[in-house]
Every structure is written in C-alpha cells, then in structure tokens.
Amino acid sequence: MSEFDGLAALVTGGASGIGAATVALLHERGARVAVLDRTTDGAHPQALAVRCDVTDSGAVAGAVAAAAGHFGALDIVINNAGIGASGDVSENSDEEWHRVLDVNVVGIARVTRAALPHLRRSRHAAVVNTCSAVAFTGLRSRALYGASKGAVAALTLAMAADHVHEGIRVNAVAPGTVDTPWVGRLLAASADPPATAAALRARQPLGRLVTAQEVAHAIASLASPAAASTTGAIVRVDGGLTSLRV
Ligand SMILES: NC(=O)c1ccc[n+]([C@@H]2O[C@H](COP(=O)([O-])OP(=O)(O)OC[C@H]3O[C@@H](n4cnc5c(N)ncnc54)[C@H](O)[C@@H]3O)[C@@H](O)[C@H]2O)c1
C-alpha cells in the first residue's frame, strides 16, 4: 500500500511551481489528484485538471463539486494558489490590495468552504495552506504580500481550531524564496537579474533557494494520514531565513 492509496486530493495553483511539484508527489505516493488553477496548461497528465479562478465563488463551488464527483470523495485540500505584490504600504492601490487579499486569503475560504462537506465524510481529512516566511519576518517592499500571508497564518490556526472535533486537520507550510516560475518572473522584472538572484540566495542562511520539491515534501508530510496528530502547525521550509542568524 502507498501512503495516499484510496485518497483524493485537490491542489489549487497546481499547474505551476510548488503546486505542480505537490501534485506530482501526491500522485507518486498513490493519491488521485485534481488540479484547480486559473490556467491548466502544464498540469500533470495523470491529474484531473479543472480550470477555475479562486476569486469566483460560483466557479470554485462547481470545480470542487466536479473533483469530488469525479473521485467519489475528497480527502485532502492543498490551498496553494497565490499571487505576489511588491511595494511599501503606500505603493499599491486599494484595488490591488483587494485583488491580492481576494486570491491569497479569501480564495482559501472559498475553496475550503466548498470542500468541507466532503472533508467531513473522510477518515483522513487534511487541509494544507501555503503561507510564507514573510508572515513571520519583516521583509522590505512586501507590505501587501506580507499582510496576505500573515492572514493565511492566522486563518490556518482558526480553521484548525474550528474543525479539530470534526477530524479535519489544518496545517500550513511557510516557504522562504522558492525556485519557481514566480521567482523567474520576479528576476526578469528586476534591473539586474544576476545581482537580484545572488541577493535572494544570500538572504537564505542555506545559501541557495528552496526547491519546489522540498516544499511539496513538507506539504505531503502534513497531508499524510501518518501525521494524524499534527494540526495547527505551520512548518517553515525556508533554509533558516526566519529563524537563524549565521
Ligand atoms: N516562490 C516563492 O518564493 C514562494 C515563497 C513563499 C510562498 N510562496 C507561495 O507559494 C504558492 C505557489 O507559488 P509558486 O511560487 O509555485 O508560484 P507560481 O506562479 O509558479 O504558481 C502559482 C499558481 O497559482 C495559480 N493561480 C494564481 N492565481 C490564481 C487564481 N486566482 N485562481 C486559481 N489559480 C491561481 C497560477 O496560475 C499558478 O499556476 C503561492 O501561494 C505563493 O504565495 C511562494
């Protein structure tokens, strides 16, 4: 028996980066996996790909129902879809604040709300949210993004408390800077990509970026039935960024 045999998982933002690595790992370990993403190009060929924007409540309800209907169950939800923002507190418009919070925070509420009836029927129900190191450490030019991920940290604990008596575990991972297409875009937009890449590596005590596979490993560990006593945990996968001074 593989670790996730018989379990059905849904991964938001599962077509790229951390989400795609998580889909591949859960599939490899025996889960049936659905990708819920606003673009499903590049989704794992063995996954059920459902195109859906997490800011659209109706679309989310339909997508979660489609995945649960296809598998006949839904046991694991990985709330990973997210977008970035840069600038200090004055540098984003009200519209941008609402847009980023809508994806990164309200998106988690929408997806989990739609999945709850299915999770309540599972014997191994688990939710894992993708938080960030910026929830715990003040980094420059990350006011809006940091606020959104601070909210994800608090939401994870609140959800864990609300659903612990229903047998639904809720945890999060908090990655440092991860080598994904997201960071590729960030570098491409910088004035001096090699210097920016070197600065990002130097910021991590480990001296390199985190890999998407390393974050996927932590997500899968938290989602695993073997982690049955782990709830309300936020696991840092950040090369020491938030906890070490070296
Ligand atoms: N890359 C990093 O350094 C880093 C660090 C800490 C946390 N994170 C978090 O990890 C998560 C994944 O990031 P990544 O680096 O893999 O980025 P990525 O851009 O490679 O992947 C993000 C995925 O989310 C999807 N997505 C975005 N908005 C969506 C929406 N409204 N509805 C549905 N899908 C949507 C995108 O289409 C994409 O497939 C995000 O929540 C991000 O905040 C990333």
The ligand as an SDF file (V2000), in Angstrom:
LIG
                    3D

 44 48  0  0  0  0  0  0  0  0999 V2000
    8.0600   31.1280   -4.9250 N   0  0  0  0  0  0  0  0  0  0  0  0
    8.2910   31.6070   -3.7080 C   0  0  0  0  0  0  0  0  0  0  0  0
    9.3790   32.1290   -3.4220 O   0  0  0  0  0  0  0  0  0  0  0  0
    7.2370   31.4850   -2.6350 C   0  0  0  0  0  0  0  0  0  0  0  0
    7.6190   31.6950   -1.3130 C   0  0  0  0  0  0  0  0  0  0  0  0
    6.6820   31.5840   -0.2940 C   0  0  0  0  0  0  0  0  0  0  0  0
    5.3760   31.2770   -0.6160 C   0  0  0  0  0  0  0  0  0  0  0  0
    5.0140   31.0830   -1.9090 N   0  0  0  0  0  0  0  0  0  0  0  0
    3.6210   30.7730   -2.1680 C   0  0  0  0  0  0  0  0  0  0  0  0
    3.5480   29.5350   -2.8480 O   0  0  0  0  0  0  0  0  0  0  0  0
    2.3550   29.4930   -3.6250 C   0  0  0  0  0  0  0  0  0  0  0  0
    2.7100   28.9920   -5.0090 C   0  0  0  0  0  0  0  0  0  0  0  0
    3.6670   29.8770   -5.5770 O   0  0  0  0  0  0  0  0  0  0  0  0
    4.6810   29.4440   -6.7400 P   0  0  0  0  0  0  0  0  0  0  0  0
    5.9800   30.0490   -6.4080 O   0  0  0  0  0  0  0  0  0  0  0  0
    4.5850   27.9950   -7.0250 O   0  0  0  0  0  0  0  0  0  0  0  0
    4.0760   30.3340   -7.9270 O   0  0  0  0  0  0  0  0  0  0  0  0
    3.6450   30.0250   -9.4370 P   0  0  0  0  0  0  0  0  0  0  0  0
    3.3270   31.3570  -10.0100 O   0  0  0  0  0  0  0  0  0  0  0  0
    4.6620   29.1490  -10.1010 O   0  0  0  0  0  0  0  0  0  0  0  0
    2.3050   29.1780   -9.2610 O   0  0  0  0  0  0  0  0  0  0  0  0
    1.1400   29.7530   -8.7670 C   0  0  0  0  0  0  0  0  0  0  0  0
   -0.0540   29.0650   -9.4040 C   0  0  0  0  0  0  0  0  0  0  0  0
   -1.2410   29.6480   -8.8370 O   0  0  0  0  0  0  0  0  0  0  0  0
   -2.1650   29.8810   -9.8910 C   0  0  0  0  0  0  0  0  0  0  0  0
   -3.0740   30.9730   -9.5420 N   0  0  0  0  0  0  0  0  0  0  0  0
   -2.7590   32.2640   -9.3020 C   0  0  0  0  0  0  0  0  0  0  0  0
   -3.8720   32.9940   -9.0920 N   0  0  0  0  0  0  0  0  0  0  0  0
   -4.9070   32.1210   -9.1800 C   0  0  0  0  0  0  0  0  0  0  0  0
   -6.3060   32.2690   -9.0770 C   0  0  0  0  0  0  0  0  0  0  0  0
   -6.8840   33.4600   -8.8530 N   0  0  0  0  0  0  0  0  0  0  0  0
   -7.0800   31.1670   -9.2050 N   0  0  0  0  0  0  0  0  0  0  0  0
   -6.5260   29.9520   -9.4670 C   0  0  0  0  0  0  0  0  0  0  0  0
   -5.2110   29.7630   -9.5990 N   0  0  0  0  0  0  0  0  0  0  0  0
   -4.4130   30.8360   -9.4720 C   0  0  0  0  0  0  0  0  0  0  0  0
   -1.2890   30.2460  -11.0930 C   0  0  0  0  0  0  0  0  0  0  0  0
   -1.9890   30.0820  -12.3270 O   0  0  0  0  0  0  0  0  0  0  0  0
   -0.1220   29.2800  -10.9260 C   0  0  0  0  0  0  0  0  0  0  0  0
   -0.3480   28.0500  -11.5830 O   0  0  0  0  0  0  0  0  0  0  0  0
    1.7520   30.8910   -3.5570 C   0  0  0  0  0  0  0  0  0  0  0  0
    0.6980   30.8980   -2.6000 O   0  0  0  0  0  0  0  0  0  0  0  0
    2.8990   31.7460   -3.0670 C   0  0  0  0  0  0  0  0  0  0  0  0
    2.4340   32.8700   -2.3360 O   0  0  0  0  0  0  0  0  0  0  0  0
    5.9160   31.1750   -2.9310 C   0  0  0  0  0  0  0  0  0  0  0  0
  1  2  1  0
  2  3  2  0
  2  4  1  0
  4  5  1  0
  4 44  2  0
  5  6  2  0
  6  7  1  0
  7  8  2  0
  8  9  1  0
  8 44  1  0
  9 10  1  0
  9 42  1  0
 10 11  1  0
 11 12  1  0
 11 40  1  0
 12 13  1  0
 13 14  1  0
 14 15  2  0
 14 16  1  0
 14 17  1  0
 17 18  1  0
 18 19  2  0
 18 20  1  0
 18 21  1  0
 21 22  1  0
 22 23  1  0
 23 24  1  0
 23 38  1  0
 24 25  1  0
 25 26  1  0
 25 36  1  0
 26 27  1  0
 26 35  1  0
 27 28  2  0
 28 29  1  0
 29 30  1  0
 29 35  2  0
 30 31  1  0
 30 32  2  0
 32 33  1  0
 33 34  2  0
 34 35  1  0
 36 37  1  0
 36 38  1  0
 38 39  1  0
 40 41  1  0
 40 42  1  0
 42 43  1  0
M  CHG  2   8   1  16  -1
M  END
$$$$
